[in-house]
Amino acid sequence: MKKSKLLAIISAALMIIPVFAKDVKTSFSLTTDFAYKPATAFVSGPTHFAPVTGVYGGVEGRIVPDFCISLPTPLGESWLVKNASVDFDFKIEITPVTIKPAYVITFTPLPFLVFSSGIEFGTGWNLFGLQGMALYNPETWTYSDLKAYFYKTYAQGVFQFDLGAVIPGDWTHVLMMYTYQVYYQSITKAPNGDIWMWQCSGNKVNGSSNYQSLILAYGLPNDVIKRVGVMCELEGLYSSNSYKSDYSNFNGSFKNISISPLAQFQFGEKDSLNAAIGISSRRSFKEEHTDGNIEPKLTFQGREWYLYRAALSYKHSF
């Protein structure tokens, strides 16, 4: 979607707010995320598991203030459509090396369907050797700091279902949520096909990608432990042609897969905590290596599973 069209949609959406002003609901929340990563080895060869080689492999952290305006948009008197709504979210993701404002429009026509689209625009910097934004040099196999802007637009649909809505009861809340997102992301000053880094994560290029997640969980009749379950995620580019032909052996359309047991805790009405342990996958190559920066020049051979991280996400609503 061109920027002009997206701005027109955003402007039109903002113009309808005064029409429903008397029914507008606003909310503000602050989410704090933290993740710990163990050190794992790179192992060559076909599909396999990579061993943990050290206690410390890195940490991640961010805070996300979120201001939301919610408009009721009932589509009829039926219980299925009377609670339809449109939400406008203004977020700012802040990490030690990046800042990224975002604007999201969400439409919920039915309790089990949620549609949204958004735009994100941010920048990054170098902090004590941690690179928020950088461009890859294939001659030296290193990333050079880049002063530019990160840009992402996306649209997604969510299907969610609670068995407890069909079979009422304290112990019948079997939950399912499936998300499909299509997005385009890029960095200004990075030519198409060139590799770049964002938020200390490299081997990225400008291009269209998709993200999918499936959550299966059980809702507990407990005041603190609200849900336990597992989340499966899949993400990657639609086409390997997004990479230059120099990286033809890299398998640019490889899909990362993650499987994460998770739990959600509730502390009163305004505070919640999500906890997850992630097992993920990445490319493995024919050649042995110890430095991830040289991977674009290697030959893809299979999928390497490894212990990715333990993550906590705490949300407080004001």
C-alpha positions, 0 to 999 in steps of 0.5 A, spaced: 500 500 500 502 506 498 503 511 503 498 516 500 493 511 500 495 509 507 495 516 510 488 517 507 485 511 510 488 513 517 485 521 516 478 518 514 478 513 520 480 519 525 474 523 522 469 519 524 471 519 532 467 525 533 461 522 530 461 517 536 464 522 541 459 520 546 460 513 546 468 513 546 472 509 551 479 510 552 484 506 555 492 507 557 497 501 558 504 500 559 507 493 557 514 491 559 518 485 556 524 482 558 527 476 555 533 471 557 537 467 552 542 462 553 548 461 549 547 455 543 552 452 538 552 453 530 552 445 528 552 444 521 548 438 517 541 437 516 535 438 521 538 437 528 538 440 535 543 445 537 546 444 544 546 449 549 553 451 550 553 457 555 549 460 561 548 467 558 547 468 550 544 475 551 538 479 554 532 483 550 528 488 553 523 493 551 517 498 554 511 499 550 506 505 552 499 504 549 493 509 548 487 506 545 480 509 543 475 504 542 468 506 538 462 501 539 460 500 532 454 495 533 451 492 527 445 489 529 441 487 535 443 480 535 448 478 541 453 476 535 454 483 532 451 488 538 458 489 541 462 490 534 467 495 535 473 499 532 479 501 536 485 506 534 491 504 538 497 509 538 503 505 541 511 507 542 516 501 542 522 503 546 528 499 547 535 500 549 537 501 541 531 503 537 524 507 538 518 505 534 512 509 534 506 505 531 498 506 529 493 500 529 486 500 527 482 494 529 475 492 527 472 486 531 465 485 527 464 478 531 466 476 538 471 470 534 473 475 528 478 481 529 481 484 523 487 490 524 492 494 520 497 498 522 504 502 520 510 502 524 516 507 523 522 507 527 530 508 527 535 505 531 543 507 534 549 503 536 549 503 544 556 499 547 556 495 541 549 493 540 547 495 533 539 497 533 540 499 525 546 497 520 547 495 513 551 488 511 558 488 508 558 482 504 566 483 503 568 484 510 562 479 513 560 485 518 555 490 519 556 497 519 552 502 523 546 506 519 542 512 520 536 511 517 529 509 518 525 502 519 518 502 516 513 496 516 506 496 514 501 490 515 494 487 515 492 481 519 486 477 521 485 473 528 480 467 529 479 466 536 474 461 540 472 459 547 469 452 548 466 456 554 462 460 550 458 454 547 458 449 553 458 454 559 462 452 566 468 454 570 472 448 567 470 448 559 474 454 557 478 451 552 481 456 548 484 457 541 487 463 537 489 463 530 493 469 527 495 470 520 499 477 518 502 479 511 507 485 512 512 489 508 518 491 512 524 495 509 529 500 511 531 507 508 537 507 505 538 499 504 537 497 497 532 492 495 536 485 496 541 488 501 542 485 508 540 489 514 540 489 521 534 491 526 534 491 533 540 487 533 537 481 529 541 481 522 540 477 515 534 481 514 532 484 507 526 489 504 520 485 502 513 482 503 513 476 509 508 473 513 507 471 520 502 466 523 501 464 530 496 458 533 495 458 541 492 453 544 490 454 551 486 452 557 482 457 561 483 456 569 477 458 574 483 461 578 484 468 580 491 468 579 493 463 574 488 465 568 491 460 562 496 455 560 497 453 553 502 452 548 503 457 542 506 455 535 509 461 530 511 461 523 514 467 520 518 468 513 519 472 507 514 470 501 520 469 496 527 468 496 528 473 490 528 478 496 535 477 497 540 478 491 542 473 487 549 473 491 545 469 496 542 464 492 544 458 497 542 462 503 534 460 502 531 466 503 524 464 504 526 459 509 520 460 515 522 460 522 518 456 527 517 457 534 514 452 539 513 456 546 509 453 552 506 459 556 502 461 562 498 468 564 497 470 571 492 476 573 493 480 579 487 484 580 483 488 574 489 492 572 495 487 572 497 481 568 504 477 567 505 472 561 511 467 561 513 463 556 519 458 554 521 458 547 524 453 542 525 455 535 529 454 529 534 457 524 537 455 518 543 450 518 548 450 513 553 445 510 559 449 512 561 449 519 561 456 522 561 460 529 559 467 527 552 468 524 555 474 520 557 469 515 551 465 514 549 469 508 555 466 504 554 459 506 549 453 503 543 452 506 542 444 508 536 444 514 533 446 520 536 447 526 532 447 533 535 450 539 533 453 546 531 460 544 529 464 550 525 465 556 520 471 556 516 475 561 511 480 559 508 485 564 502 489 563 499 495 567 493 498 565 491 505 568 
